[in-house]
Amino acid sequence: MFAIVLFSVLKAGAQMTMPDYVYIGSIKHYNVDPATGSTYTWKIEGLGVPTVSSITHQIDITWNTPGKFVLSVQEHSATGCDGPVKTGEVYVYQFTLPNPFIECVENIRTATYNIVKKEVIVDRPDYFTFKPGDISLDLSPSNFADFIPSSCPVEIHWQIDFSPTPDPITHNPVTKPSVSGNGQPSTYGSEILFPGDGVDFNNVVHAITYQIVDCNGHISYSNTQTITIKPRPKIL
């Protein structure tokens, strides 16, 4: 017989009670208390066709499809009697990245003429300024709304890693420290400068990586999008 009541009968991972919240691609372990001589039927409902995956008291499942599912298990005793079907809900979700981010370096702001050297001195900002409130790098809330109940809020973690760019004087590659935050990037609260290439005038591709943490502290897989900064024409 089962020793645990409905919706706590199934255990995931390190004895986590149901319902379970998992990220697409995750492998999760579920189990019930074993009984000598019994076999078990496990099913996943919500995938179109119920799936039978194990006859033991435990099972490992790879969740490859987002959505809400019902995981069930039924014990069959050694004497040929069937126990009640015990179930638990599983919410499987993923997140879709924003579109690749592509911008040019900032416009030239000032230019002065040095009459002694007889040359034009140009203020050339070889970077793009990402300003607070810009939602271009935000994850859409629709990523989670369909699969995650409001009772299980998620937290967005992100990190921007910068590619090296040549120093305008020494031409040696220089790499800025990474920038990271929790919540949407638009709420970071200060400007983020994305370096461009003012020496060789090549595109510079930086990267932003996202992870999601759910209400149970589960951390999702990482997902990375590109941030491309294009140079100004080489004539200036």
C-alpha atoms as an extended CHARMM CRD file, in Angstrom:
* protein
*
       236  EXT
         1         1  MET       CA              0.0000000000        0.0000000000        0.0000000000  PROA      1               0.0000000000
         2         2  PHE       CA              1.0060000000        3.6120000000       -0.5120000000  PROA      2               0.0000000000
         3         3  ALA       CA              2.1250000000        5.3730000000        2.6340000000  PROA      3               0.0000000000
         4         4  ILE       CA              1.7270000000        8.9300000000        1.3130000000  PROA      4               0.0000000000
         5         5  VAL       CA             -1.4800000000       10.7170000000        0.3330000000  PROA      5               0.0000000000
         6         6  LEU       CA             -2.5170000000       12.2050000000       -2.9920000000  PROA      6               0.0000000000
         7         7  PHE       CA             -0.1850000000       14.8900000000       -4.4110000000  PROA      7               0.0000000000
         8         8  SER       CA              2.5580000000       13.9640000000       -2.0050000000  PROA      8               0.0000000000
         9         9  VAL       CA              2.7780000000       10.3530000000       -3.0880000000  PROA      9               0.0000000000
        10        10  LEU       CA              5.2060000000       11.1690000000       -5.8720000000  PROA      10              0.0000000000
        11        11  LYS       CA              8.6270000000       12.3870000000       -4.9410000000  PROA      11              0.0000000000
        12        12  ALA       CA             10.9920000000       14.2270000000       -7.2840000000  PROA      12              0.0000000000
        13        13  GLY       CA             14.7200000000       14.6040000000       -6.8840000000  PROA      13              0.0000000000
        14        14  ALA       CA             15.7040000000       14.9620000000       -3.2420000000  PROA      14              0.0000000000
        15        15  GLN       CA             12.2890000000       14.0830000000       -1.8040000000  PROA      15              0.0000000000
        16        16  MET       CA             10.5000000000       17.1260000000       -3.2330000000  PROA      16              0.0000000000
        17        17  THR       CA              6.7170000000       17.0010000000       -2.9900000000  PROA      17              0.0000000000
        18        18  MET       CA              4.3790000000       17.5110000000       -5.9180000000  PROA      18              0.0000000000
        19        19  PRO       CA              3.4410000000       19.5450000000       -7.8750000000  PROA      19              0.0000000000
        20        20  ASP       CA              6.7930000000       19.7290000000       -9.6220000000  PROA      20              0.0000000000
        21        21  TYR       CA              8.1670000000       22.5910000000      -11.7510000000  PROA      21              0.0000000000
        22        22  VAL       CA             10.8300000000       21.6160000000      -14.2680000000  PROA      22              0.0000000000
        23        23  TYR       CA             12.6140000000       23.1150000000      -17.2590000000  PROA      23              0.0000000000
        24        24  ILE       CA             12.4080000000       21.5330000000      -20.6550000000  PROA      24              0.0000000000
        25        25  GLY       CA             15.2430000000       19.0530000000      -21.1260000000  PROA      25              0.0000000000
        26        26  SER       CA             15.5020000000       18.2920000000      -17.3950000000  PROA      26              0.0000000000
        27        27  ILE       CA             15.8690000000       14.7230000000      -16.1430000000  PROA      27              0.0000000000
        28        28  LYS       CA             13.9200000000       14.1920000000      -12.9030000000  PROA      28              0.0000000000
        29        29  HSD       CA             13.7320000000       11.2420000000      -10.5390000000  PROA      29              0.0000000000
        30        30  TYR       CA             10.4110000000       10.2230000000       -8.9370000000  PROA      30              0.0000000000
        31        31  ASN       CA              9.6890000000        7.4470000000       -6.4800000000  PROA      31              0.0000000000
        32        32  VAL       CA              7.1200000000        5.9430000000       -4.1230000000  PROA      32              0.0000000000
        33        33  ASP       CA              7.6980000000        3.7440000000       -1.0850000000  PROA      33              0.0000000000
        34        34  PRO       CA              8.4750000000        0.2080000000       -2.3210000000  PROA      34              0.0000000000
        35        35  ALA       CA              6.5090000000       -2.8740000000       -1.3260000000  PROA      35              0.0000000000
        36        36  THR       CA              7.9560000000       -6.3970000000       -1.4710000000  PROA      36              0.0000000000
        37        37  GLY       CA              6.8250000000       -8.2790000000       -4.5540000000  PROA      37              0.0000000000
        38        38  SER       CA              4.8730000000       -5.3830000000       -6.0790000000  PROA      38              0.0000000000
        39        39  THR       CA              5.2060000000       -3.9590000000       -9.5780000000  PROA      39              0.0000000000
        40        40  TYR       CA              4.1960000000       -0.4640000000      -10.6470000000  PROA      40              0.0000000000
        41        41  THR       CA              2.6840000000        1.2340000000      -13.6790000000  PROA      41              0.0000000000
        42        42  TRP       CA              3.7840000000        4.8110000000      -14.3490000000  PROA      42              0.0000000000
        43        43  LYS       CA              2.0090000000        7.0610000000      -16.8520000000  PROA      43              0.0000000000
        44        44  ILE       CA              2.3980000000       10.5990000000      -18.1350000000  PROA      44              0.0000000000
        45        45  GLU       CA             -0.8820000000       12.1310000000      -19.2460000000  PROA      45              0.0000000000
        46        46  GLY       CA             -0.8730000000       15.2440000000      -21.3830000000  PROA      46              0.0000000000
        47        47  LEU       CA              1.5320000000       14.0950000000      -24.0880000000  PROA      47              0.0000000000
        48        48  GLY       CA             -1.2310000000       12.8760000000      -26.3970000000  PROA      48              0.0000000000
        49        49  VAL       CA             -0.7130000000        9.1950000000      -25.6300000000  PROA      49              0.0000000000
        50        50  PRO       CA             -0.1340000000        8.0230000000      -22.0220000000  PROA      50              0.0000000000
        51        51  THR       CA              3.4270000000        6.8100000000      -21.5890000000  PROA      51              0.0000000000
        52        52  VAL       CA              4.3520000000        3.7080000000      -19.5530000000  PROA      52              0.0000000000
        53        53  SER       CA              8.0050000000        3.9070000000      -18.5900000000  PROA      53              0.0000000000
        54        54  SER       CA              8.7550000000        1.6630000000      -15.5900000000  PROA      54              0.0000000000
        55        55  ILE       CA              7.5230000000       -1.3010000000      -13.5430000000  PROA      55              0.0000000000
        56        56  THR       CA              9.5650000000       -0.4850000000      -10.4260000000  PROA      56              0.0000000000
        57        57  HSD       CA              8.7810000000        1.8900000000       -7.5490000000  PROA      57              0.0000000000
        58        58  GLN       CA             10.9310000000        4.6380000000       -9.1240000000  PROA      58              0.0000000000
        59        59  ILE       CA             11.3900000000        6.2910000000      -12.4680000000  PROA      59              0.0000000000
        60        60  ASP       CA             13.6260000000        8.8280000000      -14.2510000000  PROA      60              0.0000000000
        61        61  ILE       CA             11.8630000000       11.0680000000      -16.7610000000  PROA      61              0.0000000000
        62        62  THR       CA             13.3360000000       13.4370000000      -19.3250000000  PROA      62              0.0000000000
        63        63  TRP       CA             10.8590000000       16.2750000000      -19.8660000000  PROA      63              0.0000000000
        64        64  ASN       CA             11.2260000000       17.3810000000      -23.4950000000  PROA      64              0.0000000000
        65        65  THR       CA              7.8560000000       19.0660000000      -24.0760000000  PROA      65              0.0000000000
        66        66  PRO       CA              6.6160000000       22.2330000000      -22.3200000000  PROA      66              0.0000000000
        67        67  GLY       CA              3.1660000000       22.1580000000      -20.7520000000  PROA      67              0.0000000000
        68        68  LYS       CA              1.1610000000       20.8500000000      -17.7900000000  PROA      68              0.0000000000
        69        69  PHE       CA              1.2300000000       17.0860000000      -17.2520000000  PROA      69              0.0000000000
        70        70  VAL       CA             -0.1230000000       14.5620000000      -14.7840000000  PROA      70              0.0000000000
        71        71  LEU       CA              2.2970000000       11.9020000000      -13.6150000000  PROA      71              0.0000000000
        72        72  SER       CA              0.5770000000        8.8360000000      -12.1360000000  PROA      72              0.0000000000
        73        73  VAL       CA              1.6220000000        5.5750000000      -10.5790000000  PROA      73              0.0000000000
        74        74  GLN       CA             -0.3420000000        2.4620000000       -9.5960000000  PROA      74              0.0000000000
        75        75  GLU       CA              0.8820000000       -0.4520000000       -7.4800000000  PROA      75              0.0000000000
        76        76  HSD       CA              0.1410000000       -4.0680000000       -8.4380000000  PROA      76              0.0000000000
        77        77  SER       CA              0.6530000000       -6.3630000000       -5.4430000000  PROA      77              0.0000000000
        78        78  ALA       CA              2.2030000000       -9.8190000000       -5.5110000000  PROA      78              0.0000000000
        79        79  THR       CA             -1.2470000000      -11.2810000000       -4.8200000000  PROA      79              0.0000000000
        80        80  GLY       CA             -2.6890000000       -9.7400000000       -7.9970000000  PROA      80              0.0000000000
        81        81  CYS       CA             -4.5550000000       -6.7890000000       -6.4800000000  PROA      81              0.0000000000
        82        82  ASP       CA             -4.3510000000       -3.2450000000       -7.8770000000  PROA      82              0.0000000000
        83        83  GLY       CA             -3.8610000000       -0.2790000000       -5.6010000000  PROA      83              0.0000000000
        84        84  PRO       CA             -5.3530000000        3.1870000000       -6.1390000000  PROA      84              0.0000000000
        85        85  VAL       CA             -3.8630000000        5.4370000000       -8.8120000000  PROA      85              0.0000000000
        86        86  LYS       CA             -1.8340000000        8.2260000000       -7.2520000000  PROA      86              0.0000000000
        87        87  THR       CA             -1.0980000000       11.3860000000       -9.2430000000  PROA      87              0.0000000000
        88        88  GLY       CA              0.8680000000       14.5920000000       -9.1780000000  PROA      88              0.0000000000
        89        89  GLU       CA              1.0320000000       17.6150000000      -11.4790000000  PROA      89              0.0000000000
        90        90  VAL       CA              4.1990000000       18.5280000000      -13.3660000000  PROA      90              0.0000000000
        91        91  TYR       CA              4.6810000000       21.9180000000      -15.0200000000  PROA      91              0.0000000000
        92        92  VAL       CA              7.3580000000       21.8800000000      -17.7410000000  PROA      92              0.0000000000
        93        93  TYR       CA              8.4540000000       25.1980000000      -19.1610000000  PROA      93              0.0000000000
        94        94  GLN       CA             11.1210000000       26.8570000000      -21.2410000000  PROA      94              0.0000000000
        95        95  PHE       CA             11.9920000000       30.4090000000      -22.1550000000  PROA      95              0.0000000000
        96        96  THR       CA             12.3580000000       31.9700000000      -25.5840000000  PROA      96              0.0000000000
        97        97  LEU       CA             15.2040000000       34.3970000000      -26.1350000000  PROA      97              0.0000000000
        98        98  PRO       CA             14.6760000000       37.9380000000      -27.3940000000  PROA      98              0.0000000000
        99        99  ASN       CA             15.7860000000       38.6370000000      -30.9440000000  PROA      99              0.0000000000
       100       100  PRO       CA             19.5070000000       39.1040000000      -31.6400000000  PROA      100             0.0000000000
       101       101  PHE       CA             20.4750000000       42.6400000000      -30.6010000000  PROA      101             0.0000000000
       102       102  ILE       CA             22.2380000000       44.6790000000      -33.3080000000  PROA      102             0.0000000000
       103       103  GLU       CA             23.2240000000       48.3390000000      -32.9590000000  PROA      103             0.0000000000
       104       104  CYS       CA             25.8110000000       50.7920000000      -34.2600000000  PROA      104             0.0000000000
       105       105  VAL       CA             28.2780000000       52.6560000000      -32.0730000000  PROA      105             0.0000000000
       106       106  GLU       CA             27.1800000000       56.0930000000      -30.8920000000  PROA      106             0.0000000000
       107       107  ASN       CA             27.1380000000       59.0240000000      -33.2940000000  PROA      107             0.0000000000
       108       108  ILE       CA             30.0900000000       61.3900000000      -33.3430000000  PROA      108             0.0000000000
       109       109  ARG       CA             29.2350000000       64.1340000000      -30.9020000000  PROA      109             0.0000000000
       110       110  THR       CA             31.8870000000       66.8470000000      -31.3360000000  PROA      110             0.0000000000
       111       111  ALA       CA             34.7670000000       67.7300000000      -33.6110000000  PROA      111             0.0000000000
       112       112  THR       CA             37.2940000000       70.5370000000      -33.0670000000  PROA      112             0.0000000000
       113       113  TYR       CA             40.0190000000       71.9260000000      -35.2740000000  PROA      113             0.0000000000
       114       114  ASN       CA             43.5090000000       72.2650000000      -33.8000000000  PROA      114             0.0000000000
       115       115  ILE       CA             44.9250000000       75.2550000000      -35.5760000000  PROA      115             0.0000000000
       116       116  VAL       CA             48.4560000000       74.5610000000      -34.3670000000  PROA      116             0.0000000000
       117       117  LYS       CA             48.5580000000       70.9610000000      -35.5420000000  PROA      117             0.0000000000
       118       118  LYS       CA             46.1680000000       71.7340000000      -38.3540000000  PROA      118             0.0000000000
       119       119  GLU       CA             44.0790000000       68.6530000000      -37.6800000000  PROA      119             0.0000000000
       120       120  VAL       CA             40.5130000000       67.8050000000      -36.7810000000  PROA      120             0.0000000000
       121       121  ILE       CA             40.0870000000       66.2100000000      -33.3620000000  PROA      121             0.0000000000
       122       122  VAL       CA             36.9560000000       64.0830000000      -33.2780000000  PROA      122             0.0000000000
       123       123  ASP       CA             35.1400000000       62.7550000000      -30.2110000000  PROA      123             0.0000000000
       124       124  ARG       CA             34.5100000000       59.1970000000      -31.3530000000  PROA      124             0.0000000000
       125       125  PRO       CA             32.5500000000       57.1000000000      -28.8770000000  PROA      125             0.0000000000
       126       126  ASP       CA             33.3840000000       53.5540000000      -29.9460000000  PROA      126             0.0000000000
       127       127  TYR       CA             30.5650000000       52.0170000000      -27.9580000000  PROA      127             0.0000000000
       128       128  PHE       CA             26.7930000000       51.7150000000      -27.8510000000  PROA      128             0.0000000000
       129       129  THR       CA             24.9310000000       52.9130000000      -24.7580000000  PROA      129             0.0000000000
       130       130  PHE       CA             22.2070000000       50.5830000000      -23.4810000000  PROA      130             0.0000000000
       131       131  LYS       CA             19.9730000000       52.7710000000      -21.3300000000  PROA      131             0.0000000000
       132       132  PRO       CA             17.7470000000       51.8550000000      -18.3630000000  PROA      132             0.0000000000
       133       133  GLY       CA             14.2110000000       51.0890000000      -19.4830000000  PROA      133             0.0000000000
       134       134  ASP       CA             15.2500000000       49.6180000000      -22.8430000000  PROA      134             0.0000000000
       135       135  ILE       CA             13.2930000000       46.3500000000      -23.1180000000  PROA      135             0.0000000000
       136       136  SER       CA             15.1930000000       44.9910000000      -26.1410000000  PROA      136             0.0000000000
       137       137  LEU       CA             16.9960000000       42.3910000000      -24.0110000000  PROA      137             0.0000000000
       138       138  ASP       CA             14.0350000000       41.5070000000      -21.7610000000  PROA      138             0.0000000000
       139       139  LEU       CA             12.4750000000       38.0440000000      -21.7410000000  PROA      139             0.0000000000
       140       140  SER       CA              8.8030000000       38.0890000000      -22.6740000000  PROA      140             0.0000000000
       141       141  PRO       CA              6.4500000000       37.2880000000      -19.7520000000  PROA      141             0.0000000000
       142       142  SER       CA              4.5860000000       34.9980000000      -22.1460000000  PROA      142             0.0000000000
       143       143  ASN       CA              7.5060000000       32.5850000000      -21.7390000000  PROA      143             0.0000000000
       144       144  PHE       CA              6.0970000000       31.5270000000      -18.3920000000  PROA      144             0.0000000000
       145       145  ALA       CA              2.4350000000       32.5830000000      -18.2780000000  PROA      145             0.0000000000
       146       146  ASP       CA              1.0570000000       29.4970000000      -20.0230000000  PROA      146             0.0000000000
       147       147  PHE       CA              2.8730000000       26.9100000000      -17.9130000000  PROA      147             0.0000000000
       148       148  ILE       CA              3.7540000000       28.3620000000      -14.5160000000  PROA      148             0.0000000000
       149       149  PRO       CA              1.0140000000       29.1090000000      -11.9750000000  PROA      149             0.0000000000
       150       150  SER       CA              1.1350000000       32.5630000000      -10.4000000000  PROA      150             0.0000000000
       151       151  SER       CA              1.7260000000       30.8130000000       -7.0920000000  PROA      151             0.0000000000
       152       152  CYS       CA              5.2070000000       29.8550000000       -8.3300000000  PROA      152             0.0000000000
       153       153  PRO       CA              6.8790000000       33.1280000000       -9.3910000000  PROA      153             0.0000000000
       154       154  VAL       CA             10.1030000000       32.9430000000      -11.3780000000  PROA      154             0.0000000000
       155       155  GLU       CA             13.2100000000       35.1020000000      -11.1470000000  PROA      155             0.0000000000
       156       156  ILE       CA             15.3190000000       36.0040000000      -14.1680000000  PROA      156             0.0000000000
       157       157  HSD       CA             19.1110000000       35.9310000000      -13.8270000000  PROA      157             0.0000000000
       158       158  TRP       CA             21.2900000000       37.3060000000      -16.6220000000  PROA      158             0.0000000000
       159       159  GLN       CA             24.9260000000       38.0560000000      -17.3820000000  PROA      159             0.0000000000
       160       160  ILE       CA             26.5430000000       40.0170000000      -20.2060000000  PROA      160             0.0000000000
       161       161  ASP       CA             30.0030000000       38.8910000000      -21.2930000000  PROA      161             0.0000000000
       162       162  PHE       CA             31.9460000000       41.3370000000      -23.4470000000  PROA      162             0.0000000000
       163       163  SER       CA             34.2250000000       40.3630000000      -26.3080000000  PROA      163             0.0000000000
       164       164  PRO       CA             37.6820000000       41.9700000000      -26.4730000000  PROA      164             0.0000000000
       165       165  THR       CA             38.1180000000       45.1140000000      -28.5570000000  PROA      165             0.0000000000
       166       166  PRO       CA             41.3900000000       46.7910000000      -29.6400000000  PROA      166             0.0000000000
       167       167  ASP       CA             42.5940000000       49.6840000000      -27.5360000000  PROA      167             0.0000000000
       168       168  PRO       CA             42.5250000000       52.8600000000      -29.6970000000  PROA      168             0.0000000000
       169       169  ILE       CA             46.0990000000       53.7670000000      -28.6760000000  PROA      169             0.0000000000
       170       170  THR       CA             47.9780000000       50.4920000000      -28.1640000000  PROA      170             0.0000000000
       171       171  HSD       CA             45.7150000000       48.3770000000      -30.3940000000  PROA      171             0.0000000000
       172       172  ASN       CA             46.0440000000       45.5890000000      -27.8100000000  PROA      172             0.0000000000
       173       173  PRO       CA             42.8110000000       43.6690000000      -27.0560000000  PROA      173             0.0000000000
       174       174  VAL       CA             40.9640000000       44.8680000000      -23.9670000000  PROA      174             0.0000000000
       175       175  THR       CA             38.0410000000       43.0580000000      -22.3120000000  PROA      175             0.0000000000
       176       176  LYS       CA             35.5680000000       44.7060000000      -19.9700000000  PROA      176             0.0000000000
       177       177  PRO       CA             34.3810000000       42.8570000000      -16.8530000000  PROA      177             0.0000000000
       178       178  SER       CA             31.0490000000       41.0850000000      -17.1630000000  PROA      178             0.0000000000
       179       179  VAL       CA             27.8250000000       42.7510000000      -16.0260000000  PROA      179             0.0000000000
       180       180  SER       CA             25.0560000000       40.7300000000      -14.3460000000  PROA      180             0.0000000000
       181       181  GLY       CA             21.7390000000       41.2570000000      -12.6160000000  PROA      181             0.0000000000
       182       182  ASN       CA             18.4700000000       39.7480000000      -11.4080000000  PROA      182             0.0000000000
       183       183  GLY       CA             15.1610000000       40.6560000000      -13.0080000000  PROA      183             0.0000000000
       184       184  GLN       CA             14.7530000000       42.0340000000      -16.5050000000  PROA      184             0.0000000000
       185       185  PRO       CA             17.7930000000       43.8070000000      -18.0230000000  PROA      185             0.0000000000
       186       186  SER       CA             15.6010000000       46.8970000000      -18.5400000000  PROA      186             0.0000000000
       187       187  THR       CA             15.4410000000       47.3170000000      -14.7540000000  PROA      187             0.0000000000
       188       188  TYR       CA             19.2220000000       47.1670000000      -14.2240000000  PROA      188             0.0000000000
       189       189  GLY       CA             19.2200000000       50.8140000000      -13.1860000000  PROA      189             0.0000000000
       190       190  SER       CA             22.3140000000       52.1750000000      -14.9270000000  PROA      190             0.0000000000
       191       191  GLU       CA             23.7200000000       52.4870000000      -18.4280000000  PROA      191             0.0000000000
       192       192  ILE       CA             25.6340000000       49.5740000000      -19.9560000000  PROA      192             0.0000000000
       193       193  LEU       CA             28.2980000000       50.4590000000      -22.5140000000  PROA      193             0.0000000000
       194       194  PHE       CA             28.8380000000       47.8520000000      -25.2320000000  PROA      194             0.0000000000
       195       195  PRO       CA             32.3170000000       48.3360000000      -26.7660000000  PROA      195             0.0000000000
       196       196  GLY       CA             32.7390000000       48.5990000000      -30.5150000000  PROA      196             0.0000000000
       197       197  ASP       CA             35.8150000000       48.4130000000      -32.7250000000  PROA      197             0.0000000000
       198       198  GLY       CA             37.2930000000       51.8040000000      -33.6350000000  PROA      198             0.0000000000
       199       199  VAL       CA             40.6360000000       50.4150000000      -34.8000000000  PROA      199             0.0000000000
       200       200  ASP       CA             39.9810000000       47.6210000000      -37.2970000000  PROA      200             0.0000000000
       201       201  PHE       CA             36.3130000000       48.5900000000      -37.8020000000  PROA      201             0.0000000000
       202       202  ASN       CA             34.9350000000       45.0750000000      -37.4300000000  PROA      202             0.0000000000
       203       203  ASN       CA             31.6470000000       43.9860000000      -35.8890000000  PROA      203             0.0000000000
       204       204  VAL       CA             31.9960000000       43.0440000000      -32.2310000000  PROA      204             0.0000000000
       205       205  VAL       CA             29.7370000000       40.2730000000      -30.9270000000  PROA      205             0.0000000000
       206       206  HSD       CA             29.0280000000       40.2460000000      -27.1850000000  PROA      206             0.0000000000
       207       207  ALA       CA             26.7250000000       37.7660000000      -25.4180000000  PROA      207             0.0000000000
       208       208  ILE       CA             23.9540000000       37.8360000000      -22.8330000000  PROA      208             0.0000000000
       209       209  THR       CA             23.1300000000       34.5990000000      -20.9880000000  PROA      209             0.0000000000
       210       210  TYR       CA             19.8730000000       33.9850000000      -19.1380000000  PROA      210             0.0000000000
       211       211  GLN       CA             18.8280000000       31.5380000000      -16.4250000000  PROA      211             0.0000000000
       212       212  ILE       CA             15.5200000000       31.2010000000      -14.6190000000  PROA      212             0.0000000000
       213       213  VAL       CA             15.0550000000       30.2810000000      -10.9590000000  PROA      213             0.0000000000
       214       214  ASP       CA             11.5800000000       29.1030000000       -9.9290000000  PROA      214             0.0000000000
       215       215  CYS       CA              9.7890000000       29.2220000000       -6.5870000000  PROA      215             0.0000000000
       216       216  ASN       CA             11.4300000000       25.9590000000       -5.4940000000  PROA      216             0.0000000000
       217       217  GLY       CA             14.9400000000       27.2250000000       -6.2100000000  PROA      217             0.0000000000
       218       218  HSD       CA             15.3750000000       25.1330000000       -9.3410000000  PROA      218             0.0000000000
       219       219  ILE       CA             17.8280000000       26.7310000000      -11.7640000000  PROA      219             0.0000000000
       220       220  SER       CA             17.1400000000       26.3510000000      -15.4750000000  PROA      220             0.0000000000
       221       221  TYR       CA             19.5440000000       25.5780000000      -18.2750000000  PROA      221             0.0000000000
       222       222  SER       CA             21.4550000000       28.5790000000      -19.6380000000  PROA      222             0.0000000000
       223       223  ASN       CA             20.3720000000       30.2190000000      -22.8770000000  PROA      223             0.0000000000
       224       224  THR       CA             22.5260000000       32.7820000000      -24.7000000000  PROA      224             0.0000000000
       225       225  GLN       CA             21.7610000000       35.5010000000      -27.2520000000  PROA      225             0.0000000000
       226       226  THR       CA             24.1680000000       37.6650000000      -29.2550000000  PROA      226             0.0000000000
       227       227  ILE       CA             24.6650000000       41.4260000000      -29.0150000000  PROA      227             0.0000000000
       228       228  THR       CA             26.3760000000       42.8200000000      -32.1160000000  PROA      228             0.0000000000
       229       229  ILE       CA             27.9020000000       46.3040000000      -32.1610000000  PROA      229             0.0000000000
       230       230  LYS       CA             28.6890000000       47.6020000000      -35.6480000000  PROA      230             0.0000000000
       231       231  PRO       CA             31.4850000000       50.1640000000      -36.2460000000  PROA      231             0.0000000000
       232       232  ARG       CA             31.1340000000       53.5290000000      -37.9430000000  PROA      232             0.0000000000
       233       233  PRO       CA             32.5770000000       53.9960000000      -41.4460000000  PROA      233             0.0000000000
       234       234  LYS       CA             36.3550000000       53.9140000000      -41.4540000000  PROA      234             0.0000000000
       235       235  ILE       CA             36.6410000000       57.3840000000      -42.9790000000  PROA      235             0.0000000000
       236       236  LEU       CA             36.2680000000       58.9300000000      -39.5050000000  PROA      236             0.0000000000
